Amino acid sequence: MKNVLILGVNGFIGSSLAWKILKKTDWNVVGVDLSDGKIPHCLKSERFVFHRKNVVDDADFIDAEIRKCDVVVPLVAIATPSLYVKDPLRVFNLDFESNLLIVKKCVEYKKRIVFPSTSEVYGMCPDKDFDEYESNLVLGPVAKERWIYSCIKQMLDRVIWAYGKHEGLSFTLFRPFNFIGPKLDDIKAPKEGSSRVLTQFAHNIINGKPIKLVDGGLQKRAFTFIDDGVECLLKILENKNGCAEGRIFNIGNPYEEYSIKALADILIESFMEYPEYAERARSVKIENVSSKDYYGEGYQDVSRRMPSVKRAEDELGWKPSTNLRRAIKLTLDYHLLGKDYELETGGAQQ
């Protein structure tokens, strides 16, 4: 039986991962976060223990929990593009400095770490699809502060890899590609420019605000439903026959690539299936805005971000199965109707 420590358990990935572990395994989960609003069902499990702690202020407590567990999943980070530009030092302090301390504790106590890298480490890589071991990681200039998050994650990837190679750290790095689904953000109370794209668009439709497409919304992304992503994480945590040991895996859905504009169109169509919101969806306006006006001078974007998931498919036996329209429906059912697919079906069905 594994004892899994999830730091940031009340976040988007953390809440879904904790629930999946409790539903599908006999492992114990210790969750740490500042609040518990996304994990009420986990709190009912005898195999789940929650601590309301801060990874920065309660370092001694985190140290003790790392000592007791088998594997650490540190999911505490700022992952909001607007803050990379507006408050890069805050991003550095939490995302880099706090996580580096956790990595060092895992080395000291010989604990396995499953670390969330990011699809953003590939930056402006020109490859058709991004390979974990072959693709170059291409970042923009220092003055484009948007890249501080990517640079932080890349540096931590390199540090963890070095600890694994030279000091025996047990690790797996995973790179999520545009995870979407319920609990990503609160669609009823986002801040323009600070929430993730699907949440922001949904909020604007609900409140009769225009959808703003940054630079025309021509950027393409491979959208991955959270349930598919967490299924891959379960295989990484299980690590059957050491299949994930010392490895890097992209977790994404290359079969569901859409532009941001196409995402907006599909979301509007999906809202029309809910009578209470159909008229608002029909009347919503779409506006084009420049990235400079929307995010500020320090922003820079990439036109396409496409993962190769061949390694996850071949080495872990995993493949994404949920299409974008199904993912959007399950997300809207959760936020508009109060239906939680995790509780009602145990998972997303095609």
VMD Tcl script that draws the C-alpha trace (Angstrom):
set ca {
  {0.00 0.00 0.00}
  {1.35 3.41 -1.00}
  {1.20 6.53 1.13}
  {0.86 9.47 -1.25}
  {1.44 13.07 -0.18}
  {-0.32 15.59 -2.45}
  {0.68 19.19 -1.87}
  {-1.97 21.46 -3.39}
  {-4.65 18.81 -3.06}
  {-7.49 21.33 -3.43}
  {-6.31 22.43 -6.84}
  {-7.56 21.34 -10.25}
  {-5.26 18.35 -10.71}
  {-4.84 17.60 -7.01}
  {-8.54 17.26 -6.21}
  {-9.17 14.94 -9.16}
  {-6.05 12.89 -8.49}
  {-6.88 12.38 -4.81}
  {-10.40 11.21 -5.63}
  {-9.18 8.86 -8.36}
  {-6.65 7.29 -6.00}
  {-9.31 6.72 -3.36}
  {-11.76 5.25 -5.90}
  {-9.40 2.96 -7.80}
  {-6.64 1.91 -5.38}
  {-6.07 0.96 -1.76}
  {-3.47 3.70 -1.24}
  {-3.60 6.27 1.54}
  {-3.59 9.97 0.66}
  {-2.42 12.89 2.77}
  {-3.55 16.16 1.25}
  {-2.23 19.61 2.09}
  {-3.74 22.91 0.98}
  {-5.11 26.21 2.23}
  {-8.75 25.20 1.66}
  {-10.86 22.12 0.95}
  {-13.75 23.34 -1.20}
  {-13.02 21.00 -4.12}
  {-12.54 17.81 -2.09}
  {-15.68 17.28 0.07}
  {-16.04 13.70 -1.18}
  {-12.40 12.91 -0.36}
  {-12.85 14.13 3.20}
  {-15.33 11.32 3.81}
  {-12.77 8.60 3.13}
  {-10.93 6.86 5.96}
  {-7.86 6.69 3.73}
  {-7.69 10.45 3.26}
  {-6.21 12.93 5.73}
  {-6.36 16.66 5.07}
  {-4.15 19.33 6.60}
  {-4.88 23.03 6.18}
  {-1.30 24.22 5.87}
  {0.86 26.55 3.79}
  {3.89 24.99 2.10}
  {5.85 28.22 2.62}
  {4.91 29.14 6.19}
  {4.62 25.58 7.53}
  {7.91 24.20 6.24}
  {8.60 22.09 9.34}
  {5.22 20.41 9.03}
  {5.81 19.69 5.32}
  {9.23 18.27 6.20}
  {7.65 15.84 8.66}
  {4.99 14.72 6.16}
  {7.60 14.08 3.48}
  {9.48 11.88 5.96}
  {6.35 9.73 6.50}
  {5.15 9.24 2.91}
  {6.28 7.01 0.04}
  {5.79 9.44 -2.83}
  {5.36 13.21 -3.04}
  {3.25 14.98 -5.69}
  {3.95 18.73 -5.27}
  {1.18 20.58 -7.13}
  {1.51 23.97 -5.45}
  {2.28 26.60 -8.09}
  {1.03 29.75 -9.75}
  {0.02 28.75 -13.28}
  {-1.73 31.87 -14.54}
  {-0.16 33.69 -17.51}
  {-1.28 37.15 -16.43}
  {0.65 36.79 -13.17}
  {3.83 35.77 -14.99}
  {3.77 39.29 -16.43}
  {2.29 41.26 -13.52}
  {4.04 39.58 -10.57}
  {6.96 37.45 -11.77}
  {8.80 37.52 -8.45}
  {5.80 36.07 -6.66}
  {5.77 33.29 -9.26}
  {9.49 32.71 -8.70}
  {9.18 32.61 -4.91}
  {6.44 29.99 -4.87}
  {7.00 28.00 -8.03}
  {10.78 27.76 -7.82}
  {12.09 28.39 -4.33}
  {9.39 26.45 -2.45}
  {9.45 23.52 -4.84}
  {13.25 23.33 -4.82}
  {13.13 22.84 -1.05}
  {10.65 20.00 -1.50}
  {12.86 18.37 -4.12}
  {15.84 18.55 -1.76}
  {13.81 16.98 1.04}
  {12.88 14.09 -1.26}
  {16.59 13.60 -1.98}
  {17.48 13.77 1.73}
  {14.79 11.31 2.83}
  {15.04 9.10 -0.28}
  {11.40 9.62 -1.28}
  {10.01 9.31 -4.77}
  {8.79 12.55 -6.36}
  {6.27 12.79 -9.21}
  {6.79 16.33 -10.36}
  {4.51 18.49 -12.53}
  {6.57 20.05 -15.26}
  {4.57 21.89 -17.95}
  {3.95 21.90 -21.67}
  {5.27 25.47 -21.58}
  {8.86 24.27 -21.16}
  {8.90 23.67 -24.93}
  {8.29 27.37 -25.47}
  {8.56 28.33 -29.12}
  {9.89 24.95 -30.23}
  {9.39 24.65 -34.00}
  {8.77 20.87 -33.99}
  {5.48 19.56 -35.38}
  {4.92 17.76 -32.10}
  {6.97 17.94 -28.93}
  {9.06 14.97 -27.83}
  {10.17 14.72 -24.21}
  {13.77 13.77 -25.05}
  {14.43 15.19 -28.51}
  {12.66 18.57 -28.80}
  {14.57 21.73 -28.02}
  {13.22 24.01 -25.32}
  {13.08 27.48 -26.88}
  {12.20 30.49 -24.73}
  {11.77 34.15 -25.59}
  {13.85 37.13 -24.42}
  {14.25 38.09 -20.77}
  {12.14 41.22 -21.25}
  {9.18 38.99 -22.09}
  {8.45 38.10 -18.48}
  {5.78 35.63 -19.57}
  {8.57 33.04 -19.88}
  {9.56 33.08 -16.20}
  {7.14 30.23 -15.43}
  {8.47 28.10 -18.26}
  {12.06 28.85 -17.26}
  {11.35 27.94 -13.62}
  {9.80 24.62 -14.57}
  {12.60 23.81 -16.99}
  {15.22 24.52 -14.34}
  {13.43 22.30 -11.83}
  {13.20 19.56 -14.47}
  {16.95 19.78 -14.95}
  {17.67 19.80 -11.20}
  {15.45 16.76 -10.60}
  {17.03 14.94 -13.54}
  {20.50 15.68 -12.16}
  {19.55 14.49 -8.67}
  {18.22 11.30 -10.22}
  {21.32 10.65 -12.27}
  {23.94 11.65 -9.71}
  {22.34 11.10 -6.29}
  {19.77 8.37 -6.89}
  {16.57 10.40 -6.55}
  {13.52 8.37 -7.60}
  {11.41 10.58 -9.88}
  {9.03 10.99 -12.77}
  {8.42 14.27 -14.59}
  {5.06 14.82 -16.28}
  {4.07 17.63 -18.63}
  {0.33 18.43 -18.79}
  {-1.00 19.89 -22.04}
  {-4.01 22.18 -21.61}
  {-5.97 20.17 -19.06}
  {-9.63 21.23 -18.88}
  {-12.64 20.13 -16.88}
  {-14.69 20.85 -13.77}
  {-12.87 22.61 -10.93}
  {-10.32 24.26 -13.22}
  {-11.51 27.66 -12.00}
  {-14.75 29.06 -10.63}
  {-16.60 30.17 -13.78}
  {-18.82 32.44 -11.69}
  {-16.02 34.62 -10.36}
  {-12.96 34.84 -12.62}
  {-10.96 37.97 -13.33}
  {-10.49 39.00 -16.95}
  {-7.00 37.95 -18.01}
  {-6.33 35.94 -14.83}
  {-8.44 32.81 -15.36}
  {-7.77 30.00 -17.81}
  {-9.34 30.38 -21.23}
  {-12.28 27.95 -20.98}
  {-13.33 29.34 -17.61}
  {-13.09 32.93 -18.78}
  {-15.14 32.29 -21.92}
  {-17.83 30.46 -19.94}
  {-18.02 33.25 -17.37}
  {-18.43 35.84 -20.10}
  {-21.26 33.94 -21.75}
  {-23.10 33.54 -18.44}
  {-22.78 37.25 -17.66}
  {-23.46 38.62 -21.14}
  {-19.93 39.90 -21.62}
  {-18.07 39.67 -24.92}
  {-15.61 36.86 -25.46}
  {-12.19 38.35 -26.09}
  {-9.95 36.49 -28.51}
  {-6.32 37.38 -27.93}
  {-4.65 38.04 -31.29}
  {-7.71 36.63 -33.03}
  {-7.67 33.30 -31.18}
  {-5.64 31.64 -33.93}
  {-3.36 29.85 -31.46}
  {-3.88 26.08 -31.50}
  {-3.86 23.85 -28.45}
  {-4.39 20.14 -27.75}
  {-7.11 20.04 -25.09}
  {-6.96 17.22 -22.56}
  {-9.81 16.25 -20.25}
  {-8.74 16.10 -16.62}
  {-10.03 12.54 -16.16}
  {-7.79 11.27 -18.96}
  {-4.81 13.11 -17.54}
  {-5.33 11.74 -14.05}
  {-5.63 8.19 -15.40}
  {-2.13 8.64 -16.79}
  {-0.92 9.97 -13.44}
  {-2.28 6.86 -11.74}
  {-0.13 4.70 -14.00}
  {2.87 6.88 -13.22}
  {2.23 6.57 -9.49}
  {1.70 2.82 -9.73}
  {5.02 2.57 -11.60}
  {4.44 -1.07 -12.50}
  {7.75 -2.84 -13.09}
  {9.47 0.54 -12.85}
  {7.87 1.71 -16.11}
  {7.87 5.37 -15.03}
  {11.11 5.45 -13.07}
  {13.43 8.27 -14.09}
  {11.21 9.11 -17.06}
  {9.58 12.20 -18.58}
  {6.06 11.96 -20.01}
  {3.89 14.36 -21.93}
  {0.24 14.03 -20.89}
  {-1.98 15.47 -23.56}
  {-4.48 14.73 -26.29}
  {-2.98 15.29 -29.75}
  {-6.20 13.95 -31.26}
  {-8.16 17.00 -30.01}
  {-6.35 20.03 -31.41}
  {-8.39 23.20 -31.83}
  {-7.73 26.90 -32.14}
  {-8.84 29.16 -29.31}
  {-11.41 30.63 -31.69}
  {-12.77 27.14 -32.41}
  {-12.92 26.50 -28.66}
  {-15.06 29.64 -28.26}
  {-17.40 28.52 -31.05}
  {-17.84 25.02 -29.59}
  {-18.42 26.45 -26.12}
  {-21.15 28.77 -27.43}
  {-22.82 25.83 -29.20}
  {-22.60 23.78 -26.00}
  {-24.23 26.52 -23.91}
  {-27.21 26.48 -26.28}
  {-28.07 23.00 -24.96}
  {-28.92 24.54 -21.57}
  {-32.28 26.39 -21.87}
  {-31.48 28.89 -19.13}
  {-28.37 30.06 -20.96}
  {-29.26 29.50 -24.62}
  {-30.29 33.07 -25.36}
  {-27.17 34.48 -23.73}
  {-25.03 32.17 -25.83}
  {-26.81 33.19 -29.03}
  {-26.30 36.87 -28.34}
  {-22.72 36.79 -27.06}
  {-20.30 39.01 -28.94}
  {-16.77 38.07 -29.93}
  {-14.05 40.71 -29.88}
  {-10.45 40.54 -31.04}
  {-7.85 42.08 -28.73}
  {-4.08 42.28 -28.93}
  {-1.98 40.30 -26.47}
  {-0.31 43.58 -25.48}
  {-3.63 45.14 -24.49}
  {-4.87 41.99 -22.76}
  {-1.77 40.82 -20.88}
  {0.72 43.68 -21.10}
  {4.13 44.34 -22.64}
  {5.80 41.28 -21.14}
  {3.57 38.72 -22.84}
  {4.50 36.46 -25.72}
  {2.65 33.44 -27.08}
  {3.17 30.43 -29.32}
  {1.01 29.58 -32.29}
  {0.86 25.84 -31.61}
  {1.53 23.49 -28.71}
  {1.24 19.86 -29.71}
  {2.44 16.88 -27.64}
  {3.75 13.57 -28.78}
  {2.28 11.05 -26.35}
  {3.91 8.02 -27.93}
  {6.05 7.38 -24.87}
  {3.05 7.42 -22.52}
  {1.13 5.16 -24.90}
  {3.99 2.68 -25.37}
  {5.60 2.70 -21.93}
  {2.57 3.26 -19.67}
  {-0.19 1.71 -21.79}
  {-2.21 4.93 -21.64}
  {-4.18 6.80 -24.27}
  {-6.57 9.78 -23.96}
  {-10.18 8.97 -24.81}
  {-12.38 12.02 -24.13}
  {-13.08 14.46 -26.96}
  {-13.37 18.21 -26.50}
  {-17.16 18.42 -26.85}
  {-17.64 15.73 -24.21}
  {-15.16 17.46 -21.92}
  {-17.01 20.76 -22.27}
  {-20.38 19.12 -21.60}
  {-19.12 17.48 -18.40}
  {-17.63 20.80 -17.32}
  {-20.84 22.74 -17.94}
  {-22.96 20.04 -16.29}
  {-20.84 20.47 -13.18}
  {-20.98 24.26 -13.07}
  {-24.49 24.88 -14.40}
  {-26.41 21.82 -13.15}
  {-24.36 20.73 -10.14}
  {-23.70 17.30 -11.68}
  {-20.34 15.78 -10.79}
  {-19.36 13.07 -13.27}
  {-16.77 11.69 -10.81}
  {-19.44 10.89 -8.24}
  {-22.15 9.76 -10.65}
  {-20.19 7.59 -13.07}
  {-16.76 7.14 -11.55}
  {-15.21 8.66 -14.65}
  {-15.78 10.31 -18.00}
  {-17.50 8.17 -20.61}
  {-17.29 8.75 -24.35}
}
mol new
graphics top color blue
foreach p $ca { graphics top sphere $p radius 0.5 }
foreach p [lrange $ca 0 end-1] q [lrange $ca 1 end] { graphics top cylinder $p $q radius 0.2 }
display resetview
